[in-house]
Amino acid sequence: MKKKNLKNKEEINWEEKVVQVKRVTKVVKGGKKLSFRAVLVIGNEKGQIGVGVGKAGDVIGAVKKGVADAKKHTINIIVTKYNSIPHPIYGTSGAAKIILRPSATGSGVIAGGSTRIVLELAGIKNILAKQLGSNNILNNARAVLNALQNLRTFQETANNRNIDIKYLYK
C-alpha cells in the first residue's frame, strides 16, 4: 500500500510551466476557425523532464492536452553532484541547434528562452547554454531534450571503451 502512495506522490510532484500560448487559425469554407496551441514543460527538478504540445478550442483545454503530451515524452537525465552536466553536448531539433556546457558551481543557469525553463525544471543549476539557428520556442526546447538525452556518464564511457574508469582521467 505504501509503495502505491509514494508513486502517486511522485506523480503529483511534477512542476508545470507554460512556455507559449499561440492563437492559431485555420481557414475553412465558412471562414476562419480559431484554436489555441500551448507549449508546456514539466519536470520534477530531480532529473526528469518532458516537453509537450496541446491544441484545443480554448486555452485551458490546450494546456491540459500539453501536460498529457509532456508526460508521455518524459526522459531521465544525468545530473552531477554539482547540479550540472558531466560534459559539453550538442543537440538539434529541426533547424534549432543548442550547445550545453557544464559551468562552475554558483554560476547559475546561463541560458535564455525555453532553454532556461527546460534546464531549471530538470534540476540543473550550473550550466551554460547557447541557442544557434532557429528562434522557434518548441524546437529549442526539444533540442535541449535531445542534448540531455545523449549525455553519458564517465562509467558508461569507460564501459563502451572496455577500459577502467581511472584511465579516463589520465
Secondary structure, 3 states (H helix, E strand, C coil): CHHHHHHHHHHHCCEEEEEEEEEEEEEECCEEEEEEEEEEEEECCCCEEEEEEEEECCHHHHHHHHHHHHHHCEEECCCCCCCCCCCCEEEEECCEEEEEEECCCCCCEECCHHHHHHHHHHCCCCEEEEEEECCCHHHHHHHHHHHHHCCCCHHHHHHHHCCCHHHHHC
